[in-house]
Amino acid sequence: MDNSFYEDEPTKPIPPPSPADQSQQDKLVIGSFRNPPNQPNQYPPQAQLPPQSAGNPQWSSIPPTQPLGPGTPRGQDSPFQQPGQLGGPPPGSRPNQRSPRRRRGCLVGCLTLLLLVILLGGFGIYTGQRVLAFGSVVSTQAPLSTQTSYMGTSERVNVLVMGYGGGNHQGGNLTDSMLVVSLLPQSHHTTLISVPRDLWVQIPPTSGQYRKINAAYEFASNNGQNPAAGGDVAAQKVSLVTGLDVKYWLTINFEGFRDLINSIGGIDVFVPNSFNACYPKNDDAAIDPSWIKVQFNKGMQHMDGETAIRYARAREPLEVCGKGKSENQAELTDFARSARQQLIIKAALSKVKQISTWPSLFNALTALQHTIYTNLSLADLMQFALKMDLTAAHHVGLSNQNVLVDSTAPDGEYILAPRNGDWQGIITYVKQQLYS
């Protein structure tokens, strides 16, 4: 086919990622909390401690990640262990009648405290093991490793977030949502760049074969069999289109995302514009090809997982399924849908950060394990999520209102192409729009 219209599409692969800056300047150290130094117990002036009990162990030498176990020495400074040496009655004298009760109370209290320490320590170990295991499953990197100095770098960090439908049906691995989150870690300044799924590009580069950019992940991953290869190729293609150095990527399986939202009790979303649309009753038309009507009204809404996914993905007008006429066609464009997906992700992140949600996070981990995959380590991903500012983020959408134009592929399929065939114009526009 004649690709002369698209011959300026950049195909030179981006250079291999340079090693992460390992300098210690401004480095964020995870787990740097210190226990306060022990304060010596205050005894009466005449009391003299025996040499073997002249102080508590040096707690600060214990690594912060190691919980104190029941066998940890506590010193010999209890007055009940050395009668007569700390102002108590001399040997042979009649003991105070209340002493046994007081000793019994102390013993019960000490045993209770010891039990709590054991339980909390065991819970902490279990929690740590669970989180580390989760980090190993969802990432190509070791959980506590870093490629970004734990987001302590002064350089811009770009992460391509891709959402796909999931499932084994045709098209389940097309990344219909593609969003570059560009972060300056030191200032928290965040830019969100939406890349439309219909952009017509060469896949693979220099092949002369053109596809929509949402097929890059599906093609390179062999339909989801090798997600790391798919993520790398999609990030490389988005780098060429936007001019940004996109080293990192994160995929979101919408089927798992539905379960994640349910596991945290749903999310609250402000719907800026009312609209209605046709939505497939089942993602796999081979199972059920029928349609349902979905309606969303302007205002704050609490959404469960299924409602949130429908809100994020709805795009077909009611005319398609013979259910009337859609009231707001503008909300059914890919550009509007991309904006809605950003609202869903923002609401989910906000919910996870709420203390009231934390008891549900174990369930969320299970759901999330089947939802995301990334080439960022768990430590880097957590720091990235904490540092990015979605509230004040600057939104940039590549669309037919700025640097793209509507076009048609040789087979008649609707596509988007750079205005006047100028790919450099897209790069210049993105650079001008970045939040610096």
C-alpha positions as CSV (number, residue, x, y, z in Angstrom):
1,M,0.0,0.0,0.0
2,D,1.1,3.6,-0.5
3,N,2.5,5.0,2.7
4,S,3.9,8.2,1.3
5,F,1.5,10.2,3.4
6,Y,3.1,8.8,6.5
7,E,6.7,8.5,5.5
8,D,7.8,11.1,8.0
9,E,6.6,9.0,10.9
10,P,9.7,8.6,13.1
11,T,11.0,5.1,13.1
12,K,14.5,5.5,14.5
13,P,14.5,3.6,17.8
14,I,15.3,5.6,20.9
15,P,18.8,4.9,22.3
16,P,19.1,2.4,25.1
17,P,18.2,3.9,28.5
18,S,21.2,5.4,30.3
19,P,22.1,4.0,33.7
20,A,20.1,5.6,36.5
21,D,21.8,8.4,38.4
22,Q,23.2,6.7,41.5
23,S,24.5,9.8,43.2
24,Q,23.5,10.2,46.8
25,Q,22.4,13.9,46.4
26,D,18.8,14.4,47.4
27,K,18.4,10.6,47.6
28,L,15.3,9.4,49.3
29,V,16.1,6.5,51.6
30,I,13.2,4.2,52.3
31,G,13.2,2.7,55.8
32,S,15.4,5.5,57.3
33,F,13.3,5.8,60.5
34,R,15.3,5.5,63.7
35,N,14.2,4.4,67.1
36,P,14.7,7.1,69.7
37,P,17.7,6.5,72.0
38,N,16.9,4.8,75.3
39,Q,16.5,6.9,78.3
40,P,18.1,5.4,81.5
41,N,15.6,4.4,84.2
42,Q,15.5,6.8,87.1
43,Y,16.4,5.1,90.4
44,P,16.8,6.5,93.9
45,P,20.3,7.9,94.5
46,Q,21.3,5.1,96.8
47,A,20.4,2.4,94.3
48,Q,23.3,0.7,92.6
49,L,22.8,-1.5,89.6
50,P,24.9,-4.7,89.4
51,P,27.4,-4.6,86.5
52,Q,25.5,-7.1,84.4
53,S,22.4,-4.8,84.4
54,A,23.9,-1.4,83.8
55,G,21.8,-0.6,80.8
56,N,19.4,-1.7,78.1
57,P,20.7,-3.2,74.9
58,Q,21.4,-0.9,72.0
59,W,18.1,-0.9,70.2
60,S,19.4,1.4,67.5
61,S,21.6,-1.4,66.2
62,I,18.6,-3.5,65.3
63,P,17.6,-2.9,61.6
64,P,14.3,-1.1,61.4
65,T,12.7,-3.9,59.3
66,Q,13.4,-6.6,61.9
67,P,10.5,-6.8,64.5
68,L,11.5,-7.4,68.1
69,G,10.9,-11.0,69.0
70,P,10.1,-12.5,72.3
71,G,13.7,-13.6,72.9
72,T,15.1,-10.1,72.8
73,P,17.0,-9.3,76.1
74,R,15.5,-6.6,78.2
75,G,18.1,-6.1,80.9
76,Q,17.9,-7.0,84.6
77,D,16.6,-3.7,85.9
78,S,13.3,-4.9,87.4
79,P,13.0,-4.2,91.2
80,F,11.2,-7.5,91.6
81,Q,14.3,-9.4,90.4
82,Q,16.7,-8.0,92.9
83,P,14.9,-7.6,96.3
84,G,16.7,-5.4,98.8
85,Q,19.0,-3.8,96.2
86,L,16.7,-1.1,94.9
87,G,15.1,0.3,98.1
88,G,13.0,-2.8,98.8
89,P,12.7,-4.6,102.2
90,P,15.9,-6.3,103.4
91,P,16.1,-10.0,103.2
92,G,14.3,-11.8,106.0
93,S,11.9,-8.9,106.8
94,R,8.2,-9.4,106.5
95,P,7.1,-8.5,103.0
96,N,4.3,-6.0,102.4
97,Q,1.0,-7.9,102.2
98,R,0.2,-6.2,98.8
99,S,3.4,-7.2,97.1
100,P,2.3,-10.5,95.7
101,R,-0.8,-8.9,94.1
102,R,1.3,-6.2,92.6
103,R,3.8,-8.7,91.3
104,R,1.0,-10.7,89.9
105,G,-0.4,-7.6,88.2
106,C,2.9,-6.7,86.7
107,L,3.4,-10.3,85.5
108,V,0.0,-10.3,83.7
109,G,0.8,-6.9,82.2
110,C,4.2,-8.0,81.0
111,L,2.8,-11.2,79.5
112,T,0.1,-9.2,77.8
113,L,2.6,-6.8,76.4
114,L,4.9,-9.6,75.3
115,L,1.9,-11.3,73.5
116,L,1.1,-8.0,71.7
117,V,4.7,-7.6,70.6
118,I,4.7,-11.2,69.3
119,L,1.4,-10.7,67.5
120,L,2.4,-7.3,66.0
121,G,5.8,-8.6,65.1
122,G,4.4,-11.6,63.4
123,F,1.8,-9.4,61.6
124,G,4.6,-7.1,60.4
125,I,6.6,-10.0,59.1
126,Y,3.6,-11.4,57.3
127,T,2.7,-8.0,55.9
128,G,6.2,-7.4,54.7
129,Q,6.4,-10.8,53.1
130,R,3.0,-10.3,51.4
131,V,4.0,-6.9,50.0
132,L,7.4,-8.1,48.7
133,A,5.8,-11.1,47.1
134,F,3.2,-8.8,45.4
135,G,6.1,-6.5,44.2
136,S,7.8,-9.5,42.6
137,V,4.7,-10.6,40.7
138,V,3.6,-7.2,39.3
139,S,7.1,-6.0,38.2
140,T,10.0,-7.0,36.0
141,Q,12.3,-5.5,38.8
142,A,13.2,-6.6,42.3
143,P,10.7,-5.0,44.8
144,L,13.2,-2.9,46.7
145,S,15.5,-2.0,43.8
146,T,15.4,1.4,42.1
147,Q,16.1,2.8,38.7
148,T,15.3,6.4,39.8
149,S,17.1,6.8,43.1
150,Y,13.7,6.3,44.7
151,M,12.4,9.3,42.8
152,G,15.2,11.4,44.3
153,T,16.3,12.3,40.8
154,S,16.0,15.9,39.6
155,E,15.3,14.7,36.1
156,R,11.8,14.3,34.6
157,V,10.4,10.8,35.0
158,N,7.9,9.6,32.3
159,V,5.6,6.6,32.7
160,L,3.3,5.3,30.0
161,V,0.1,4.0,31.5
162,M,-1.8,1.7,29.2
163,G,-5.3,0.3,29.9
164,Y,-6.7,-2.7,28.0
165,G,-9.9,-4.7,28.2
166,G,-8.4,-8.1,29.1
167,G,-9.9,-11.5,28.5
168,N,-9.1,-14.0,25.8
169,H,-11.4,-12.6,23.2
170,Q,-10.2,-10.7,20.1
171,G,-9.0,-7.2,20.8
172,G,-8.6,-7.9,24.5
173,N,-5.0,-6.6,24.5
174,L,-5.5,-3.5,22.5
175,T,-4.5,-0.5,24.7
176,D,-7.4,1.7,24.1
177,S,-6.2,4.0,26.9
178,M,-2.7,5.4,26.6
179,L,-1.6,8.1,29.0
180,V,1.9,9.5,29.7
181,V,2.4,10.7,33.3
182,S,5.3,13.1,33.2
183,L,6.6,14.0,36.7
184,L,9.3,16.3,38.1
185,P,9.9,14.5,41.5
186,Q,11.4,17.5,43.3
187,S,8.5,19.9,42.6
188,H,5.7,17.3,42.2
189,H,4.7,19.0,39.0
190,T,2.8,16.6,36.9
191,T,1.7,16.6,33.3
192,L,-0.7,14.1,31.8
193,I,-0.4,13.6,28.0
194,S,-3.2,11.6,26.4
195,V,-2.1,9.7,23.2
196,P,-5.2,8.8,21.1
197,R,-5.5,5.1,20.2
198,D,-6.3,5.8,16.6
199,L,-2.9,7.5,15.8
200,W,-1.5,5.7,12.6
201,V,2.1,4.6,13.1
202,Q,4.6,2.0,11.8
203,I,4.6,-1.2,13.8
204,P,7.2,-2.5,14.1
205,P,9.4,0.6,13.3
206,T,11.0,0.7,9.8
207,S,8.8,-2.2,8.7
208,G,6.5,-0.3,6.4
209,Q,3.5,-1.8,8.1
210,Y,1.1,0.6,9.6
211,R,-1.3,0.0,12.5
212,K,-3.1,2.1,15.1
213,I,-0.8,2.9,18.0
214,N,-3.1,0.9,20.4
215,A,-1.9,-2.3,18.6
216,A,1.8,-1.8,19.6
217,Y,1.4,-3.6,22.9
218,E,-0.8,-6.4,21.5
219,F,1.6,-7.0,18.5
220,A,4.9,-6.9,20.5
221,S,3.5,-8.9,23.5
222,N,2.2,-11.7,21.2
223,N,-1.3,-11.0,22.3
224,G,-0.4,-10.7,26.0
225,Q,2.0,-13.7,26.2
226,N,5.1,-11.5,26.8
227,P,3.8,-8.3,28.5
228,A,7.4,-7.0,29.1
229,A,8.2,-7.0,25.4
230,G,4.8,-5.3,24.7
231,G,5.4,-2.6,27.2
232,D,8.9,-1.9,26.0
233,V,7.8,-1.5,22.3
234,A,4.7,0.6,23.2
235,A,6.9,2.9,25.3
236,Q,9.4,3.2,22.5
237,K,6.8,4.1,20.0
238,V,5.2,6.8,22.3
239,S,8.7,8.2,22.9
240,L,9.2,8.7,19.1
241,V,5.8,10.3,18.8
242,T,6.0,12.7,21.8
243,G,9.7,13.4,21.9
244,L,9.7,12.4,25.6
245,D,12.2,9.9,27.1
246,V,9.6,7.3,28.1
247,K,11.6,4.6,29.9
248,Y,8.9,3.2,32.1
249,W,5.4,1.7,31.5
250,L,2.5,0.4,33.5
251,T,-0.3,-1.7,32.1
252,I,-3.8,-1.9,33.7
253,N,-6.1,-4.8,32.9
254,F,-9.7,-3.4,33.1
255,E,-11.1,-6.7,34.2
256,G,-8.8,-6.6,37.3
257,F,-9.4,-2.9,37.8
258,R,-13.1,-3.6,38.2
259,D,-12.3,-6.0,41.1
260,L,-9.8,-3.5,42.6
261,I,-12.5,-0.8,42.8
262,N,-14.9,-3.3,44.4
263,S,-12.2,-4.4,46.9
264,I,-11.9,-0.8,48.3
265,G,-15.6,-0.2,48.5
266,G,-16.1,1.7,45.3
267,I,-15.0,5.2,44.4
268,D,-16.5,8.7,44.3
269,V,-16.4,10.4,41.0
270,F,-17.6,13.9,39.9
271,V,-19.2,13.5,36.5
272,P,-18.6,16.8,34.7
273,N,-21.0,16.2,31.8
274,S,-24.2,14.1,31.5
275,F,-24.3,11.6,28.6
276,N,-25.7,8.2,27.6
277,A,-24.4,5.5,25.3
278,C,-24.6,2.0,24.2
279,Y,-22.4,-0.5,26.0
280,P,-21.8,-4.2,25.2
281,K,-23.6,-6.6,27.5
282,N,-20.5,-8.8,27.4
283,D,-17.0,-7.8,26.3
284,D,-16.9,-10.9,24.2
285,A,-19.5,-10.6,21.4
286,A,-19.3,-14.4,20.8
287,I,-20.9,-14.9,24.2
288,D,-23.5,-12.2,24.0
289,P,-23.6,-9.7,21.2
290,S,-26.5,-7.6,22.7
291,W,-26.2,-4.0,24.0
292,I,-27.4,-2.2,27.1
293,K,-28.0,1.5,27.6
294,V,-25.8,3.4,30.2
295,Q,-26.7,6.8,31.6
296,F,-24.4,9.1,33.6
297,N,-25.7,12.4,35.0
298,K,-23.6,15.4,36.0
299,G,-22.6,15.5,39.6
300,M,-20.9,13.4,42.3
301,Q,-21.6,9.7,42.0
302,H,-20.5,6.7,44.0
303,M,-19.4,3.9,41.5
304,D,-18.8,0.3,42.0
305,G,-16.2,-1.5,39.8
306,E,-18.6,-2.3,36.9
307,T,-20.1,1.2,36.8
308,A,-16.6,2.8,36.9
309,I,-15.5,0.6,34.0
310,R,-18.6,1.5,32.0
311,Y,-18.0,5.2,32.6
312,A,-14.4,4.9,31.5
313,R,-15.0,2.9,28.4
314,A,-18.4,4.0,27.0
315,R,-18.1,5.3,23.4
316,E,-20.9,4.1,21.2
317,P,-23.9,6.4,20.6
318,L,-27.4,5.1,21.2
319,E,-28.1,5.1,17.5
320,V,-25.7,2.2,17.1
321,C,-27.9,-0.2,19.1
322,G,-31.3,1.3,18.2
323,K,-32.0,2.7,21.7
324,G,-32.7,6.3,20.8
325,K,-30.4,9.3,20.3
326,S,-27.5,10.1,22.5
327,E,-27.8,13.4,24.4
328,N,-24.1,14.4,24.3
329,Q,-22.2,13.1,21.4
330,A,-19.1,15.0,22.4
331,E,-18.6,12.7,25.4
332,L,-18.4,9.7,23.1
333,T,-15.1,10.7,21.4
334,D,-11.8,9.0,22.2
335,F,-10.6,12.4,23.6
336,A,-13.5,12.6,26.1
337,R,-13.2,9.0,27.0
338,S,-9.5,9.5,27.8
339,A,-10.4,12.3,30.1
340,R,-13.0,10.1,31.9
341,Q,-10.4,7.4,32.4
342,Q,-8.1,9.9,34.0
343,L,-11.0,10.8,36.4
344,I,-11.4,7.1,37.3
345,I,-7.7,6.6,38.0
346,K,-7.5,9.8,40.1
347,A,-10.5,8.7,42.2
348,A,-9.1,5.2,42.8
349,L,-5.7,6.7,43.9
350,S,-7.5,9.1,46.2
351,K,-9.5,6.3,47.8
352,V,-6.4,4.2,48.4
353,K,-4.7,7.0,50.2
354,Q,-7.6,7.4,52.7
355,I,-6.9,5.8,56.1
356,S,-10.3,4.3,56.2
357,T,-9.4,2.2,53.1
358,W,-6.3,0.7,54.6
359,P,-8.0,-2.3,56.3
360,S,-9.2,-3.3,52.8
361,L,-5.7,-3.1,51.2
362,F,-5.0,-6.8,51.6
363,N,-8.0,-7.5,49.4
364,A,-6.9,-4.8,47.1
365,L,-3.4,-6.3,46.8
366,T,-5.0,-9.6,45.6
367,A,-7.1,-7.7,43.0
368,L,-4.2,-5.5,42.0
369,Q,-1.9,-8.5,41.5
370,H,-4.2,-9.4,38.5
371,T,-4.5,-5.8,37.3
372,I,-1.2,-4.2,36.8
373,Y,2.2,-5.0,35.4
374,T,5.2,-2.6,35.2
375,N,8.9,-2.3,34.6
376,L,9.2,0.0,37.7
377,S,10.1,-1.6,40.9
378,L,7.5,-1.6,43.7
379,A,9.6,0.9,45.7
380,D,9.8,3.3,42.7
381,L,6.2,2.8,41.8
382,M,5.1,3.7,45.3
383,Q,7.3,6.8,45.4
384,F,6.0,7.8,42.0
385,A,2.4,7.5,43.1
386,L,3.1,9.5,46.3
387,K,5.0,12.3,44.5
388,M,2.7,12.9,41.5
389,D,0.1,15.6,42.0
390,L,-3.1,14.7,40.0
391,T,-5.1,17.5,41.6
392,A,-3.0,20.3,40.0
393,A,-1.8,18.3,37.1
394,H,-1.6,19.9,33.6
395,H,-3.6,18.0,31.0
396,V,-2.5,17.7,27.4
397,G,-4.5,15.9,24.8
398,L,-3.2,15.2,21.3
399,S,-6.3,15.6,19.2
400,N,-7.8,16.9,16.0
401,Q,-8.2,20.2,17.8
402,N,-4.4,20.9,17.8
403,V,-1.7,18.8,16.1
404,L,-3.7,15.9,14.6
405,V,-6.2,15.5,11.8
406,D,-8.9,13.0,10.9
407,S,-7.9,10.6,8.1
408,T,-8.7,7.3,6.6
409,A,-6.6,4.2,6.3
410,P,-6.3,2.4,2.9
411,D,-8.9,-0.1,4.0
412,G,-11.3,2.7,4.9
413,E,-10.7,2.6,8.7
414,Y,-10.8,5.8,10.6
415,I,-7.4,7.0,11.8
416,L,-5.6,10.1,13.1
417,A,-2.5,11.5,11.4
418,P,-0.2,14.5,12.2
419,R,-1.4,17.8,10.8
420,N,0.3,18.5,7.5
421,G,2.3,15.2,8.0
422,D,4.5,17.0,10.5
423,W,5.6,14.6,13.2
424,Q,8.0,17.2,14.6
425,G,5.0,19.5,15.2
426,I,3.7,16.9,17.8
427,I,7.0,16.9,19.6
428,T,7.2,20.7,19.7
429,Y,3.6,21.0,20.9
430,V,4.2,18.5,23.8
431,K,7.4,20.3,24.8
432,Q,5.6,23.6,25.0
433,Q,2.8,22.1,27.1
434,L,4.9,20.4,29.8
435,Y,4.4,21.6,33.3
436,S,8.0,22.7,34.3
